[in-house]
Amino acid sequence: MSDRTANIVIGVVTTIWAANVVVGMFSISGYQPTEGINAIFTAIVGGAFALRARSKGNGDSGEK
């Protein structure tokens, strides 16, 4: 995954995630976010970071 694509995915998902948290905090119209949404967003952002690092060759190969 290219850096640009990863940054776009991370930015979009993080923005939606933050909006979800804010709406849940202020309980707008009785909105109750599901707990599973945090796991999904974590997996997407974590996966994007991992794919970006892997494409750069930053794996744990022991080389510096």
PDB file of N, CA, C and O in Angstrom, chain B, residues numbered from 101:
ATOM      1  N   MET B 101       0.858  -1.167   0.000  1.00  0.00           N
ATOM      2  CA  MET B 101       0.000   0.000   0.000  1.00  0.00           C
ATOM      3  C   MET B 101       0.902   1.227   0.000  1.00  0.00           C
ATOM      4  O   MET B 101       1.850   1.304   0.781  1.00  0.00           O
ATOM      5  N   SER B 102       0.614   2.167  -0.856  1.00  0.00           N
ATOM      6  CA  SER B 102       1.431   3.374  -0.921  1.00  0.00           C
ATOM      7  C   SER B 102       1.185   4.251   0.298  1.00  0.00           C
ATOM      8  O   SER B 102       0.153   4.144   0.960  1.00  0.00           O
ATOM      9  N   ASP B 103       2.147   5.116   0.582  1.00  0.00           N
ATOM     10  CA  ASP B 103       2.010   6.026   1.720  1.00  0.00           C
ATOM     11  C   ASP B 103       0.774   6.899   1.591  1.00  0.00           C
ATOM     12  O   ASP B 103       0.050   7.112   2.563  1.00  0.00           O
ATOM     13  N   ARG B 104       0.540   7.397   0.403  1.00  0.00           N
ATOM     14  CA  ARG B 104      -0.594   8.302   0.188  1.00  0.00           C
ATOM     15  C   ARG B 104      -1.927   7.584   0.447  1.00  0.00           C
ATOM     16  O   ARG B 104      -2.807   8.119   1.120  1.00  0.00           O
ATOM     17  N   THR B 105      -2.059   6.390  -0.085  1.00  0.00           N
ATOM     18  CA  THR B 105      -3.287   5.620   0.120  1.00  0.00           C
ATOM     19  C   THR B 105      -3.481   5.290   1.597  1.00  0.00           C
ATOM     20  O   THR B 105      -4.584   5.419   2.129  1.00  0.00           O
ATOM     21  N   ALA B 106      -2.412   4.866   2.252  1.00  0.00           N
ATOM     22  CA  ALA B 106      -2.496   4.543   3.675  1.00  0.00           C
ATOM     23  C   ALA B 106      -2.883   5.771   4.487  1.00  0.00           C
ATOM     24  O   ALA B 106      -3.710   5.676   5.393  1.00  0.00           O
ATOM     25  N   ASN B 107      -2.299   6.916   4.175  1.00  0.00           N
ATOM     26  CA  ASN B 107      -2.626   8.143   4.897  1.00  0.00           C
ATOM     27  C   ASN B 107      -4.084   8.553   4.689  1.00  0.00           C
ATOM     28  O   ASN B 107      -4.735   9.032   5.617  1.00  0.00           O
ATOM     29  N   ILE B 108      -4.586   8.368   3.490  1.00  0.00           N
ATOM     30  CA  ILE B 108      -5.987   8.692   3.212  1.00  0.00           C
ATOM     31  C   ILE B 108      -6.906   7.770   4.010  1.00  0.00           C
ATOM     32  O   ILE B 108      -7.855   8.232   4.644  1.00  0.00           O
ATOM     33  N   VAL B 109      -6.627   6.471   3.980  1.00  0.00           N
ATOM     34  CA  VAL B 109      -7.445   5.503   4.723  1.00  0.00           C
ATOM     35  C   VAL B 109      -7.402   5.819   6.214  1.00  0.00           C
ATOM     36  O   VAL B 109      -8.443   5.856   6.871  1.00  0.00           O
ATOM     37  N   ILE B 110      -6.215   6.046   6.747  1.00  0.00           N
ATOM     38  CA  ILE B 110      -6.057   6.345   8.171  1.00  0.00           C
ATOM     39  C   ILE B 110      -6.787   7.634   8.531  1.00  0.00           C
ATOM     40  O   ILE B 110      -7.467   7.691   9.555  1.00  0.00           O
ATOM     41  N   GLY B 111      -6.657   8.666   7.707  1.00  0.00           N
ATOM     42  CA  GLY B 111      -7.324   9.939   7.975  1.00  0.00           C
ATOM     43  C   GLY B 111      -8.837   9.843   7.949  1.00  0.00           C
ATOM     44  O   GLY B 111      -9.512  10.371   8.833  1.00  0.00           O
ATOM     45  N   VAL B 112      -9.371   9.176   6.944  1.00  0.00           N
ATOM     46  CA  VAL B 112     -10.829   9.044   6.816  1.00  0.00           C
ATOM     47  C   VAL B 112     -11.398   8.223   7.970  1.00  0.00           C
ATOM     48  O   VAL B 112     -12.377   8.626   8.598  1.00  0.00           O
ATOM     49  N   VAL B 113     -10.790   7.083   8.247  1.00  0.00           N
ATOM     50  CA  VAL B 113     -11.299   6.215   9.312  1.00  0.00           C
ATOM     51  C   VAL B 113     -11.177   6.901  10.674  1.00  0.00           C
ATOM     52  O   VAL B 113     -12.091   6.814  11.494  1.00  0.00           O
ATOM     53  N   THR B 114     -10.051   7.584  10.920  1.00  0.00           N
ATOM     54  CA  THR B 114      -9.868   8.280  12.191  1.00  0.00           C
ATOM     55  C   THR B 114     -10.883   9.399  12.355  1.00  0.00           C
ATOM     56  O   THR B 114     -11.396   9.605  13.455  1.00  0.00           O
ATOM     57  N   THR B 115     -11.183  10.124  11.290  1.00  0.00           N
ATOM     58  CA  THR B 115     -12.186  11.191  11.350  1.00  0.00           C
ATOM     59  C   THR B 115     -13.562  10.635  11.686  1.00  0.00           C
ATOM     60  O   THR B 115     -14.264  11.180  12.538  1.00  0.00           O
ATOM     61  N   ILE B 116     -13.946   9.562  11.027  1.00  0.00           N
ATOM     62  CA  ILE B 116     -15.250   8.938  11.299  1.00  0.00           C
ATOM     63  C   ILE B 116     -15.274   8.381  12.716  1.00  0.00           C
ATOM     64  O   ILE B 116     -16.277   8.505  13.418  1.00  0.00           O
ATOM     65  N   TRP B 117     -14.179   7.774  13.133  1.00  0.00           N
ATOM     66  CA  TRP B 117     -14.082   7.215  14.478  1.00  0.00           C
ATOM     67  C   TRP B 117     -14.236   8.316  15.529  1.00  0.00           C
ATOM     68  O   TRP B 117     -14.971   8.154  16.503  1.00  0.00           O
ATOM     69  N   ALA B 118     -13.534   9.442  15.322  1.00  0.00           N
ATOM     70  CA  ALA B 118     -13.626  10.564  16.263  1.00  0.00           C
ATOM     71  C   ALA B 118     -15.052  11.114  16.307  1.00  0.00           C
ATOM     72  O   ALA B 118     -15.560  11.426  17.384  1.00  0.00           O
ATOM     73  N   ALA B 119     -15.692  11.233  15.162  1.00  0.00           N
ATOM     74  CA  ALA B 119     -17.076  11.711  15.123  1.00  0.00           C
ATOM     75  C   ALA B 119     -17.984  10.751  15.887  1.00  0.00           C
ATOM     76  O   ALA B 119     -18.885  11.184  16.605  1.00  0.00           O
ATOM     77  N   ASN B 120     -17.749   9.462  15.736  1.00  0.00           N
ATOM     78  CA  ASN B 120     -18.533   8.454  16.453  1.00  0.00           C
ATOM     79  C   ASN B 120     -18.363   8.610  17.971  1.00  0.00           C
ATOM     80  O   ASN B 120     -19.331   8.493  18.722  1.00  0.00           O
ATOM     81  N   VAL B 121     -17.153   8.868  18.405  1.00  0.00           N
ATOM     82  CA  VAL B 121     -16.883   9.043  19.834  1.00  0.00           C
ATOM     83  C   VAL B 121     -17.570  10.305  20.350  1.00  0.00           C
ATOM     84  O   VAL B 121     -18.188  10.282  21.415  1.00  0.00           O
ATOM     85  N   VAL B 122     -17.466  11.410  19.600  1.00  0.00           N
ATOM     86  CA  VAL B 122     -18.078  12.673  20.024  1.00  0.00           C
ATOM     87  C   VAL B 122     -19.596  12.541  20.108  1.00  0.00           C
ATOM     88  O   VAL B 122     -20.209  12.993  21.074  1.00  0.00           O
ATOM     89  N   VAL B 123     -20.192  11.929  19.105  1.00  0.00           N
ATOM     90  CA  VAL B 123     -21.644  11.745  19.112  1.00  0.00           C
ATOM     91  C   VAL B 123     -22.052  10.874  20.294  1.00  0.00           C
ATOM     92  O   VAL B 123     -23.072  11.138  20.930  1.00  0.00           O
ATOM     93  N   GLY B 124     -21.274   9.843  20.597  1.00  0.00           N
ATOM     94  CA  GLY B 124     -21.568   8.978  21.730  1.00  0.00           C
ATOM     95  C   GLY B 124     -21.422   9.700  23.060  1.00  0.00           C
ATOM     96  O   GLY B 124     -22.180   9.439  23.994  1.00  0.00           O
ATOM     97  N   MET B 125     -20.450  10.608  23.154  1.00  0.00           N
ATOM     98  CA  MET B 125     -20.243  11.357  24.396  1.00  0.00           C
ATOM     99  C   MET B 125     -21.399  12.304  24.688  1.00  0.00           C
ATOM    100  O   MET B 125     -21.824  12.442  25.835  1.00  0.00           O
ATOM    101  N   PHE B 126     -21.897  12.944  23.659  1.00  0.00           N
ATOM    102  CA  PHE B 126     -22.968  13.908  23.850  1.00  0.00           C
ATOM    103  C   PHE B 126     -24.349  13.287  23.693  1.00  0.00           C
ATOM    104  O   PHE B 126     -25.368  13.959  23.852  1.00  0.00           O
ATOM    105  N   SER B 127     -24.370  12.003  23.381  1.00  0.00           N
ATOM    106  CA  SER B 127     -25.612  11.242  23.286  1.00  0.00           C
ATOM    107  C   SER B 127     -26.669  11.963  22.456  1.00  0.00           C
ATOM    108  O   SER B 127     -27.808  12.141  22.888  1.00  0.00           O
ATOM    109  N   ILE B 128     -26.270  12.369  21.267  1.00  0.00           N
ATOM    110  CA  ILE B 128     -27.167  13.078  20.366  1.00  0.00           C
ATOM    111  C   ILE B 128     -28.293  12.145  19.929  1.00  0.00           C
ATOM    112  O   ILE B 128     -28.035  11.081  19.366  1.00  0.00           O
ATOM    113  N   SER B 129     -29.505  12.528  20.178  1.00  0.00           N
ATOM    114  CA  SER B 129     -30.714  11.782  19.800  1.00  0.00           C
ATOM    115  C   SER B 129     -30.710  10.346  20.315  1.00  0.00           C
ATOM    116  O   SER B 129     -31.236   9.450  19.655  1.00  0.00           O
ATOM    117  N   GLY B 130     -30.123  10.122  21.485  1.00  0.00           N
ATOM    118  CA  GLY B 130     -30.109   8.784  22.059  1.00  0.00           C
ATOM    119  C   GLY B 130     -29.215   7.800  21.335  1.00  0.00           C
ATOM    120  O   GLY B 130     -29.402   6.590  21.464  1.00  0.00           O
ATOM    121  N   TYR B 131     -28.251   8.289  20.579  1.00  0.00           N
ATOM    122  CA  TYR B 131     -27.347   7.423  19.819  1.00  0.00           C
ATOM    123  C   TYR B 131     -26.480   6.603  20.766  1.00  0.00           C
ATOM    124  O   TYR B 131     -25.846   7.152  21.668  1.00  0.00           O
ATOM    125  N   GLN B 132     -26.454   5.315  20.565  1.00  0.00           N
ATOM    126  CA  GLN B 132     -25.623   4.404  21.351  1.00  0.00           C
ATOM    127  C   GLN B 132     -24.709   3.638  20.400  1.00  0.00           C
ATOM    128  O   GLN B 132     -25.153   2.686  19.759  1.00  0.00           O
ATOM    129  N   PRO B 133     -23.444   4.035  20.296  1.00  0.00           N
ATOM    130  CA  PRO B 133     -22.530   3.315  19.402  1.00  0.00           C
ATOM    131  C   PRO B 133     -22.256   1.911  19.930  1.00  0.00           C
ATOM    132  O   PRO B 133     -22.170   1.702  21.140  1.00  0.00           O
ATOM    133  N   THR B 134     -22.121   0.971  19.035  1.00  0.00           N
ATOM    134  CA  THR B 134     -21.813  -0.395  19.444  1.00  0.00           C
ATOM    135  C   THR B 134     -20.332  -0.499  19.782  1.00  0.00           C
ATOM    136  O   THR B 134     -19.507   0.213  19.208  1.00  0.00           O
ATOM    137  N   GLU B 135     -20.003  -1.367  20.693  1.00  0.00           N
ATOM    138  CA  GLU B 135     -18.607  -1.545  21.104  1.00  0.00           C
ATOM    139  C   GLU B 135     -17.769  -2.159  19.983  1.00  0.00           C
ATOM    140  O   GLU B 135     -16.559  -1.942  19.918  1.00  0.00           O
ATOM    141  N   GLY B 136     -18.403  -2.913  19.115  1.00  0.00           N
ATOM    142  CA  GLY B 136     -17.683  -3.548  18.024  1.00  0.00           C
ATOM    143  C   GLY B 136     -17.084  -2.569  17.034  1.00  0.00           C
ATOM    144  O   GLY B 136     -16.123  -2.892  16.335  1.00  0.00           O
ATOM    145  N   ILE B 137     -17.652  -1.368  16.972  1.00  0.00           N
ATOM    146  CA  ILE B 137     -17.152  -0.372  16.020  1.00  0.00           C
ATOM    147  C   ILE B 137     -15.716   0.016  16.345  1.00  0.00           C
ATOM    148  O   ILE B 137     -14.923   0.268  15.437  1.00  0.00           O
ATOM    149  N   ASN B 138     -15.371   0.068  17.639  1.00  0.00           N
ATOM    150  CA  ASN B 138     -13.996   0.393  18.018  1.00  0.00           C
ATOM    151  C   ASN B 138     -13.027  -0.674  17.530  1.00  0.00           C
ATOM    152  O   ASN B 138     -11.934  -0.348  17.065  1.00  0.00           O
ATOM    153  N   ALA B 139     -13.403  -1.925  17.628  1.00  0.00           N
ATOM    154  CA  ALA B 139     -12.549  -3.020  17.156  1.00  0.00           C
ATOM    155  C   ALA B 139     -12.374  -2.965  15.642  1.00  0.00           C
ATOM    156  O   ALA B 139     -11.282  -3.201  15.124  1.00  0.00           O
ATOM    157  N   ILE B 140     -13.447  -2.656  14.947  1.00  0.00           N
ATOM    158  CA  ILE B 140     -13.380  -2.572  13.482  1.00  0.00           C
ATOM    159  C   ILE B 140     -12.463  -1.437  13.056  1.00  0.00           C
ATOM    160  O   ILE B 140     -11.596  -1.626  12.203  1.00  0.00           O
ATOM    161  N   PHE B 141     -12.649  -0.254  13.645  1.00  0.00           N
ATOM    162  CA  PHE B 141     -11.812   0.893  13.285  1.00  0.00           C
ATOM    163  C   PHE B 141     -10.353   0.649  13.665  1.00  0.00           C
ATOM    164  O   PHE B 141      -9.449   1.039  12.925  1.00  0.00           O
ATOM    165  N   THR B 142     -10.114   0.009  14.808  1.00  0.00           N
ATOM    166  CA  THR B 142      -8.746  -0.306  15.214  1.00  0.00           C
ATOM    167  C   THR B 142      -8.099  -1.252  14.209  1.00  0.00           C
ATOM    168  O   THR B 142      -6.937  -1.074  13.841  1.00  0.00           O
ATOM    169  N   ALA B 143      -8.839  -2.242  13.774  1.00  0.00           N
ATOM    170  CA  ALA B 143      -8.300  -3.196  12.804  1.00  0.00           C
ATOM    171  C   ALA B 143      -7.979  -2.521  11.469  1.00  0.00           C
ATOM    172  O   ALA B 143      -6.953  -2.816  10.858  1.00  0.00           O
ATOM    173  N   ILE B 144      -8.844  -1.625  11.019  1.00  0.00           N
ATOM    174  CA  ILE B 144      -8.619  -0.943   9.743  1.00  0.00           C
ATOM    175  C   ILE B 144      -7.390  -0.051   9.819  1.00  0.00           C
ATOM    176  O   ILE B 144      -6.517  -0.117   8.953  1.00  0.00           O
ATOM    177  N   VAL B 145      -7.315   0.791  10.860  1.00  0.00           N
ATOM    178  CA  VAL B 145      -6.181   1.711  10.987  1.00  0.00           C
ATOM    179  C   VAL B 145      -4.892   0.932  11.244  1.00  0.00           C
ATOM    180  O   VAL B 145      -3.858   1.242  10.653  1.00  0.00           O
ATOM    181  N   GLY B 146      -4.939  -0.068  12.113  1.00  0.00           N
ATOM    182  CA  GLY B 146      -3.759  -0.882  12.374  1.00  0.00           C
ATOM    183  C   GLY B 146      -3.290  -1.622  11.131  1.00  0.00           C
ATOM    184  O   GLY B 146      -2.091  -1.727  10.872  1.00  0.00           O
ATOM    185  N   GLY B 147      -4.241  -2.130  10.370  1.00  0.00           N
ATOM    186  CA  GLY B 147      -3.896  -2.807   9.126  1.00  0.00           C
ATOM    187  C   GLY B 147      -3.265  -1.869   8.111  1.00  0.00           C
ATOM    188  O   GLY B 147      -2.324  -2.246   7.413  1.00  0.00           O
ATOM    189  N   ALA B 148      -3.775  -0.657   8.027  1.00  0.00           N
ATOM    190  CA  ALA B 148      -3.199   0.325   7.100  1.00  0.00           C
ATOM    191  C   ALA B 148      -1.770   0.671   7.501  1.00  0.00           C
ATOM    192  O   ALA B 148      -0.887   0.763   6.648  1.00  0.00           O
ATOM    193  N   PHE B 149      -1.538   0.866   8.817  1.00  0.00           N
ATOM    194  CA  PHE B 149      -0.175   1.127   9.277  1.00  0.00           C
ATOM    195  C   PHE B 149       0.735  -0.051   8.972  1.00  0.00           C
ATOM    196  O   PHE B 149       1.864   0.144   8.520  1.00  0.00           O
ATOM    197  N   ALA B 150       0.268  -1.266   9.210  1.00  0.00           N
ATOM    198  CA  ALA B 150       1.073  -2.458   8.971  1.00  0.00           C
ATOM    199  C   ALA B 150       1.396  -2.629   7.488  1.00  0.00           C
ATOM    200  O   ALA B 150       2.530  -2.950   7.133  1.00  0.00           O
ATOM    201  N   LEU B 151       0.409  -2.417   6.623  1.00  0.00           N
ATOM    202  CA  LEU B 151       0.655  -2.548   5.183  1.00  0.00           C
ATOM    203  C   LEU B 151       1.626  -1.487   4.688  1.00  0.00           C
ATOM    204  O   LEU B 151       2.473  -1.760   3.838  1.00  0.00           O
ATOM    205  N   ARG B 152       1.501  -0.282   5.219  1.00  0.00           N
ATOM    206  CA  ARG B 152       2.417   0.794   4.819  1.00  0.00           C
ATOM    207  C   ARG B 152       3.831   0.464   5.260  1.00  0.00           C
ATOM    208  O   ARG B 152       4.773   0.644   4.488  1.00  0.00           O
ATOM    209  N   ALA B 153       3.999  -0.015   6.484  1.00  0.00           N
ATOM    210  CA  ALA B 153       5.326  -0.373   6.978  1.00  0.00           C
ATOM    211  C   ALA B 153       5.905  -1.547   6.186  1.00  0.00           C
ATOM    212  O   ALA B 153       7.097  -1.569   5.879  1.00  0.00           O
ATOM    213  N   ARG B 154       5.061  -2.511   5.863  1.00  0.00           N
ATOM    214  CA  ARG B 154       5.527  -3.677   5.106  1.00  0.00           C
ATOM    215  C   ARG B 154       5.982  -3.281   3.707  1.00  0.00           C
ATOM    216  O   ARG B 154       6.969  -3.810   3.197  1.00  0.00           O
ATOM    217  N   SER B 155       5.258  -2.345   3.085  1.00  0.00           N
ATOM    218  CA  SER B 155       5.641  -1.924   1.733  1.00  0.00           C
ATOM    219  C   SER B 155       6.945  -1.148   1.725  1.00  0.00           C
ATOM    220  O   SER B 155       7.624  -1.080   0.700  1.00  0.00           O
ATOM    221  N   LYS B 156       7.302  -0.561   2.868  1.00  0.00           N
ATOM    222  CA  LYS B 156       8.578   0.151   2.980  1.00  0.00           C
ATOM    223  C   LYS B 156       9.718  -0.793   3.330  1.00  0.00           C
ATOM    224  O   LYS B 156      10.883  -0.397   3.294  1.00  0.00           O
ATOM    225  N   GLY B 157       9.397  -2.034   3.669  1.00  0.00           N
ATOM    226  CA  GLY B 157      10.424  -2.987   4.038  1.00  0.00           C
ATOM    227  C   GLY B 157      10.861  -2.841   5.470  1.00  0.00           C
ATOM    228  O   GLY B 157      11.995  -3.176   5.813  1.00  0.00           O
ATOM    229  N   ASN B 158       9.969  -2.339   6.321  1.00  0.00           N
ATOM    230  CA  ASN B 158      10.280  -2.153   7.734  1.00  0.00           C
ATOM    231  C   ASN B 158       9.880  -3.351   8.566  1.00  0.00           C
ATOM    232  O   ASN B 158       9.460  -3.196   9.712  1.00  0.00           O
ATOM    233  N   GLY B 159      10.002  -4.522   8.018  1.00  0.00           N
ATOM    234  CA  GLY B 159       9.643  -5.727   8.760  1.00  0.00           C
ATOM    235  C   GLY B 159      10.661  -6.004   9.845  1.00  0.00           C
ATOM    236  O   GLY B 159      11.693  -5.337   9.913  1.00  0.00           O
ATOM    237  N   ASP B 160      10.389  -6.962  10.680  1.00  0.00           N
ATOM    238  CA  ASP B 160      11.283  -7.308  11.780  1.00  0.00           C
ATOM    239  C   ASP B 160      12.307  -8.340  11.274  1.00  0.00           C
ATOM    240  O   ASP B 160      12.255  -9.514  11.640  1.00  0.00           O
ATOM    241  N   SER B 161      13.223  -7.884  10.438  1.00  0.00           N
ATOM    242  CA  SER B 161      14.225  -8.788   9.875  1.00  0.00           C
ATOM    243  C   SER B 161      15.539  -8.741  10.635  1.00  0.00           C
ATOM    244  O   SER B 161      16.454  -9.510  10.338  1.00  0.00           O
ATOM    245  N   GLY B 162      15.644  -7.845  11.617  1.00  0.00           N
ATOM    246  CA  GLY B 162      16.874  -7.749  12.405  1.00  0.00           C
ATOM    247  C   GLY B 162      17.921  -6.877  11.758  1.00  0.00           C
ATOM    248  O   GLY B 162      18.966  -6.635  12.362  1.00  0.00           O
ATOM    249  N   GLU B 163      17.684  -6.398  10.560  1.00  0.00           N
ATOM    250  CA  GLU B 163      18.641  -5.538   9.864  1.00  0.00           C
ATOM    251  C   GLU B 163      18.352  -4.085  10.180  1.00  0.00           C
ATOM    252  O   GLU B 163      17.208  -3.695  10.415  1.00  0.00           O
ATOM    253  N   LYS B 164      19.433  -3.277  10.180  1.00  0.00           N
ATOM    254  CA  LYS B 164      19.260  -1.847  10.416  1.00  0.00           C
ATOM    255  C   LYS B 164      19.784  -1.055   9.259  1.00  0.00           C
ATOM    256  O   LYS B 164      19.725   0.175   9.275  1.00  0.00           O
TER     257      LYS B 164
END
